[in-house]
Amino acid sequence: MSVTEENLGTVEPAETDRHQARRAHDEVIIDARDVVVEYKGRGRTVLAVDRVNLQLHRGETLGLVGESGSGKSSLGRAIAQLPSPTSGAVGFDGTNLVTMSRPELRVQRRRIQMVFQDPISSLNPRRTAVDIVAEPLRLRGERNARAKALEMLAQVGVNEQMAERKPHQLSGGQCQRISSARAFIQNPEVLICDEPVSALDVSVQAQVLNILESMKDEFNLAMIFISHDLAVVSNVSDRVAVLYRGRLCEVSPSQDLYREPRHPYTKLLLDSVPDPDVSTDVSRDEVASSARPSTEASVVGCRFANRCPFATEICREVTPELELIGPDHLVACHHPLAEREPAGRALDTAVHG
């Protein structure tokens, strides 16, 4: 599906008929099991990712969403071994990346590439764009690295004149194209995009997303797309996984998730989308109470319990695990929302602002 500036501004279900047909024969290429990521410092330990189990199929785009601090980037980097997770396993094409030696991991990393959120800081400021893209080929001793780099840059919309410039001489959108070209030139099988368009204008977002989609189809890539932007995720993803405080809340085909969210947190994300109807009367107290984040350090029970209007004693004492409640639809909730008619407001409102 081509992404335009208009459909970036609304939350609509992805074209799942095409996506489901593509996934019908797909095999699992990434199998993350009980992944834990901890950060230690100043006498305390922060649990960023807590026992996450997640699979990615060949040719699939998996959207990873959640508010800031939910652990999205930490999970993406752990899958790419940048760095390795604190514990758990990351299966890649049948092998465990976590237990590999450095030489073995160096070879496998060519098959898993990342596009980072800040395109300018992720590029070497002393090198030109063509040198940045050609560097991986030169390190492997390939011939005609420069010519291949120029060809790849042309595919992502960077002409030869821009290719001779350094990152500080280019715009954010141009730098993101260069970051994408650097990833694509290694012929990866998995691409992890960590909020690749969050710092770009809407029109430039659409251009970059269309490049990612076309190159994904050309190389038959599997992609993990990390974002807090619900409209972007709905337009590019086959499935969506929702993270909250390091735990997976819900994993579902994109269309099902946006039409019938079954976890209260997923519904809160969709309902928190700004409503362009200025006549709508919204209680400030209601918004404030629903948006109040948790400050509890405990990892017992449901992480969302103190914000959830449906929470009971079991929610505070027992951590819910992902359970299948529909075709390819998993929810970690003691009291999942009942099936309902497709949501109107959440599907038709703008998400930028």
VENTA-V789794 format. One record per residue. N is the residue number from 1. SS is DSSP state (helix for helix, strand for strand, loop for the rest). NEAR is the number of other C-alpha atoms within 12 Angstrom. D_LAST is the distance of its C-alpha to the last C-alpha in Angstrom with 2 decimals. Layout:
{{N:SS:NEAR:D_LAST} {N:SS:NEAR:D_LAST}}
This chain:
{{1:loop:26:24.16} {2:loop:22:22.87} {3:loop:32:19.14} {4:loop:22:17.84} {5:loop:23:14.76} {6:loop:22:14.82} {7:helix:31:15.21} {8:helix:37:12.53} {9:helix:31:10.07} {10:loop:35:11.99} {11:loop:37:13.54} {12:loop:36:17.23} {13:loop:36:20.29} {14:loop:37:21.72} {15:loop:23:25.14} {16:helix:29:27.10} {17:helix:16:30.49} {18:helix:17:30.57} {19:helix:29:29.19} {20:helix:24:31.62} {21:helix:14:34.48} {22:helix:22:33.72} {23:helix:25:33.65} {24:loop:17:36.81} {25:loop:13:39.09} {26:loop:21:36.83} {27:loop:19:38.11} {28:strand:25:36.38} {29:strand:31:35.79} {30:strand:40:33.83} {31:strand:27:35.00} {32:strand:37:33.53} {33:strand:27:35.65} {34:strand:27:35.15} {35:strand:36:32.98} {36:strand:33:32.59} {37:strand:36:30.86} {38:strand:25:31.69} {39:strand:19:31.07} {40:strand:12:33.81} {41:strand:9:33.96} {42:loop:7:34.97} {43:loop:7:37.09} {44:strand:10:34.50} {45:strand:15:33.26} {46:strand:25:29.66} {47:strand:31:29.56} {48:strand:34:26.57} {49:strand:38:27.76} {50:strand:38:30.28} {51:strand:32:32.68} {52:strand:41:30.35} {53:strand:33:32.11} {54:strand:39:30.42} {55:strand:36:31.85} {56:strand:41:30.79} {57:strand:33:32.87} {58:loop:33:33.98} {59:loop:37:31.87} {60:loop:42:29.03} {61:strand:44:25.35} {62:strand:41:24.22} {63:strand:44:20.54} {64:strand:48:20.04} {65:strand:47:16.98} {66:loop:36:16.33} {67:loop:27:14.43} {68:loop:20:15.30} {69:loop:23:19.06} {70:loop:35:19.96} {71:loop:38:22.33} {72:helix:38:20.85} {73:helix:38:21.82} {74:helix:37:25.04} {75:helix:51:26.07} {76:helix:49:25.45} {77:helix:33:27.46} {78:helix:37:30.14} {79:helix:49:30.66} {80:loop:38:31.14} {81:loop:37:33.37} {82:loop:24:31.38} {83:loop:23:32.92} {84:loop:29:34.74} {85:loop:33:33.69} {86:loop:30:35.60} {87:strand:26:37.27} {88:strand:29:37.18} {89:strand:32:37.80} {90:strand:38:35.85} {91:strand:30:37.91} {92:strand:34:37.52} {93:loop:23:39.76} {94:loop:15:42.18} {95:strand:19:42.39} {96:strand:25:40.93} {97:helix:36:39.04} {98:helix:31:39.27} {99:helix:20:43.08} {100:loop:20:43.50} {101:loop:14:45.22} {102:helix:15:43.43} {103:helix:12:45.28} {104:helix:16:44.47} {105:helix:23:40.79} {106:helix:20:40.65} {107:helix:19:41.86} {108:helix:29:39.48} {109:helix:31:36.41} {110:helix:26:36.97} {111:helix:30:36.12} {112:strand:37:32.82} {113:strand:37:30.38} {114:strand:41:26.94} {115:strand:40:24.12} {116:loop:34:22.31} {117:loop:30:18.75} {118:loop:27:19.86} {119:loop:36:22.02} {120:loop:31:23.72} {121:loop:18:24.97} {122:loop:25:26.19} {123:loop:34:28.54} {124:loop:23:31.85} {125:loop:19:31.51} {126:loop:17:35.24} {127:loop:22:35.42} {128:strand:28:34.62} {129:helix:42:32.37} {130:helix:41:35.47} {131:helix:34:37.11} {132:helix:38:34.11} {133:helix:40:34.13} {134:helix:35:37.95} {135:helix:29:38.39} {136:helix:29:38.23} {137:helix:26:40.89} {138:helix:21:43.07} {139:helix:17:43.01} {140:loop:15:44.35} {141:loop:12:47.01} {142:loop:17:45.97} {143:loop:15:47.46} {144:loop:15:45.64} {145:helix:25:42.47} {146:helix:27:41.32} {147:helix:22:41.95} {148:helix:26:40.08} {149:helix:39:37.11} {150:helix:31:37.06} {151:helix:25:37.25} {152:helix:34:34.32} {153:helix:38:32.20} {154:helix:26:33.14} {155:helix:26:31.95} {156:loop:36:28.38} {157:loop:28:28.45} {158:loop:32:29.76} {159:loop:21:32.90} {160:helix:22:35.95} {161:helix:17:35.16} {162:helix:26:31.78} {163:helix:34:33.54} {164:loop:25:35.73} {165:loop:25:32.95} {166:strand:26:31.74} {167:helix:32:28.16} {168:helix:22:27.60} {169:helix:20:28.64} {170:loop:24:25.98} {171:loop:22:22.26} {172:helix:28:19.82} {173:helix:34:19.96} {174:helix:36:23.74} {175:helix:45:24.06} {176:helix:44:22.19} {177:helix:47:24.69} {178:helix:52:27.47} {179:helix:47:26.36} {180:helix:49:26.39} {181:helix:45:29.79} {182:helix:41:31.18} {183:helix:42:30.35} {184:helix:43:31.66} {185:loop:39:34.89} {186:loop:35:36.20} {187:loop:27:36.15} {188:loop:31:34.28} {189:loop:36:34.33} {190:strand:41:31.16} {191:strand:48:27.93} {192:strand:47:25.41} {193:strand:44:22.01} {194:strand:38:20.09} {195:loop:35:16.41} {196:loop:43:17.88} {197:loop:41:14.89} {198:loop:33:12.12} {199:loop:25:13.09} {200:loop:25:13.57} {201:loop:19:12.33} {202:helix:27:11.65} {203:helix:21:15.27} {204:helix:27:16.71} {205:helix:35:15.06} {206:helix:30:16.96} {207:helix:27:20.10} {208:helix:43:20.15} {209:helix:39:19.56} {210:helix:29:22.37} {211:helix:36:24.58} {212:helix:43:24.12} {213:helix:32:24.92} {214:helix:22:27.95} {215:helix:32:29.34} {216:helix:32:28.90} {217:helix:22:31.03} {218:helix:17:33.51} {219:helix:23:34.14} {220:loop:25:33.75} {221:loop:36:31.36} {222:strand:44:30.00} {223:strand:45:26.44} {224:strand:48:24.31} {225:strand:49:20.64} {226:strand:44:18.66} {227:loop:40:14.88} {228:loop:37:12.16} {229:loop:37:10.33} {230:helix:48:12.01} {231:helix:43:12.05} {232:helix:44:13.72} {233:helix:47:16.09} {234:helix:45:17.14} {235:helix:41:18.06} {236:helix:49:20.16} {237:loop:46:21.68} {238:loop:43:24.97} {239:strand:44:24.57} {240:strand:49:21.85} {241:strand:51:22.69} {242:strand:49:20.67} {243:strand:44:21.38} {244:strand:39:21.34} {245:loop:37:23.17} {246:loop:38:25.14} {247:strand:45:26.33} {248:strand:43:25.69} {249:strand:45:24.72} {250:strand:46:24.78} {251:strand:44:25.72} {252:strand:42:25.82} {253:strand:37:25.82} {254:helix:42:22.34} {255:helix:33:23.23} {256:helix:36:24.78} {257:helix:49:21.98} {258:helix:45:19.32} {259:helix:29:21.92} {260:loop:31:23.77} {261:loop:41:22.29} {262:loop:38:25.29} {263:loop:43:24.06} {264:helix:36:22.47} {265:helix:43:19.92} {266:helix:39:18.88} {267:helix:32:18.59} {268:helix:30:16.50} {269:helix:33:13.96} {270:helix:39:13.94} {271:helix:29:14.11} {272:loop:28:11.21} {273:loop:28:8.87} {274:loop:26:7.38} {275:loop:24:10.36} {276:loop:18:10.55} {277:loop:13:14.06} {278:loop:8:14.24} {279:loop:7:17.78} {280:loop:10:16.96} {281:loop:12:18.43} {282:loop:15:16.79} {283:loop:10:18.85} {284:helix:10:17.38} {285:helix:11:20.22} {286:helix:15:19.45} {287:helix:19:15.85} {288:helix:13:17.26} {289:helix:16:20.16} {290:helix:24:18.44} {291:loop:21:16.06} {292:loop:16:18.98} {293:loop:22:19.78} {294:loop:21:23.39} {295:loop:13:25.55} {296:loop:18:28.64} {297:loop:14:30.41} {298:loop:20:32.44} {299:loop:26:32.10} {300:loop:19:34.15} {301:loop:25:32.82} {302:loop:39:29.43} {303:loop:37:26.63} {304:loop:42:24.45} {305:helix:38:27.34} {306:helix:26:26.39} {307:helix:27:23.04} {308:loop:30:24.52} {309:loop:21:25.99} {310:loop:21:28.60} {311:loop:26:29.92} {312:loop:19:33.70} {313:helix:17:36.22} {314:helix:17:36.37} {315:helix:27:32.66} {316:helix:24:33.36} {317:helix:18:36.57} {318:loop:20:36.21} {319:loop:25:33.57} {320:loop:30:32.71} {321:loop:27:33.28} {322:loop:31:31.81} {323:strand:24:33.85} {324:strand:17:34.07} {325:strand:24:33.27} {326:strand:21:33.06} {327:loop:15:33.54} {328:loop:24:31.80} {329:strand:28:29.57} {330:strand:31:29.79} {331:strand:35:28.55} {332:loop:39:29.35} {333:loop:39:29.60} {334:loop:31:32.63} {335:loop:26:31.23} {336:loop:33:29.15} {337:loop:26:27.57} {338:loop:16:29.91} {339:loop:16:29.40} {340:loop:15:27.87} {341:loop:14:26.96} {342:loop:21:23.91} {343:loop:24:20.74} {344:loop:18:19.51} {345:helix:25:16.15} {346:helix:32:14.76} {347:helix:36:16.08} {348:helix:28:14.88} {349:loop:27:11.29} {350:loop:28:8.20} {351:loop:31:6.56} {352:loop:24:3.77} {353:loop:13:0.00}}
